[in-house]
Amino acid sequence: PTENMDAYLAYLRGQQYLHAGGTDGFRQAVAAFEEAVSLDPAFAGAHAGIALAWAEQLEWGNINRDEAIEPIAAAADRAMHLDPDLPVALTAHAKAIGFSSPGNRVDPRVLQTLERALALDPDNVETLDAYATALQQAGRTEDALAPLERGLARDPLSANLQMSLAGALASLERFEAARQRFLSAMDLAPDHPRPPDGIAFIERGLGHYGEAIKWQVKVIDRDPADTYSRLSIAGDYVELADLQRAAAWLGMAETMQGQAGLVASAKAVLLWHQGSRDQAIAVSEAAFAAQPEGQTAPGFTPAILFRHYLSTGDFERAIAVQFDDQTLPELPQQGVILRQGQAVDLASAALLIGKRDGRAARDRRATQLLEWVDEADENQIQPRAAQLLRCRLYALLERAEEAVRACRAAQRLDQQWVALAYPIAPTLDPIRDTPQW
């Protein structure tokens, strides 16, 4: 790809660091790819490497979105200018498009760009991996398995593909199959921080918060600069009702740079559970104000602000903090695939309608949604998302027995941070004082 051997060697080092993973690995990958383009400014693959290394940093969760968007876009644009038919350039370009999309919406050009890259090189493992990720983001997690399995047939020793397949399986709630894939990845890449992070996610999803903490500490052993793991451990200790240890881990995260929004969210949640509701709201408002335009505040910050603005009757601000496109979602359309966050949004919209237009309007919307979710299959809404939606809709209708049954069903499928989410969710308020709850 270049006539400059030193540039090519720097590019190979960048690839090595990129696959090694972790905060420092991704930073070193950026530096190595930048060295390559300084030696050969026309080296399209190295420009794409810069974009992908920045994207990995952002996806790993230790830098803020506004830090990464510009370098990803600039490097991807340069790679495309130099070689618009290079699969890795198209892959980087797809990442840039995806990260520039407002809120959590999926830009259809992401999949289109990656499909074009795969048409040029069907066995490109980086593109297959990115394509699988994009399919999951579009709600097509089951479809993501085939490209990952194709990639592993091409490169069976790829720890990254094993981890991506494990992540997809975990999203499909196939926890034991996912665990085995993460353990296989750990055998292939013993120092990579992502496999223990994935197993921590599984343990958390099963409600084993003590085990999740043990695995999350292994992530920090491999990646000492990882802010996100410290925040995860703080959340686990809140679940275990150990607020003192939660505060200690949050304090460690606060002293580190990166993920300011998630740090603020974790702080707000801890304050909420400590009973300092006014402080939690103030921290949440500051975090929301600091978000770039078009982006939603991360973590539980929107839920805290949503219930606060509902209580004050400020429906316009409630809509702005809760819904990605800052408009009230309508009933699901045919062919739309609902993920967990979108399912919760639908219930939140029914609650807001009730606060604004009265109980009859709320009950009418909640009943319509229940009819929809009862008719939907797993290709439209995954089991946990369906139970989460039922849980909240029955609560709004004050049908406590059915609400609790659905909440328990959702919890059996995934117990990740239940104690954090349930006390904050305003949709559950109508049944909080019932014996069933």
Secondary structure, DSSP 8 states (H G I E B T S, - for coil): --S-HHHHHHHHHHHHHHHH-HHHHHHHHHHHHHHHHHH-TT-HHHHHHHHHHHHHHHHHTSS-HHHHHHHHHHHHHHHHHH-TT-HHHHHHHHHHHHHHSSTT---HHHHHHHHHHHHH-TT-HHHHHHHHHHHHHTT-HHHHHHHHHHHHHH-TT-HHHHHHHHHHHHHTT-HHHHHHHHHHHHHH-TT-SHHHHHHHHHHHHTT-HHHHHHHHHHHHHH-TT-HHHHHHHHHHHHHTT-HHHHHHHHHHHHTSSS-HHHHHHHHHHHHHHTT-HHHHHHHHHHHHHHS-TT----TTHHHHHHHHHHHHT-HHHHHHHH-TTSS---S--TT--B-HHHHHHHHHHHHHHHHHH-HHHHHHHHHHHHHHHHH--TTTB-HHHHHHHHHHHHHHTT-HHHHHHHHHHHHHH--TTHHHHHHH-GGGGGGTTSS--
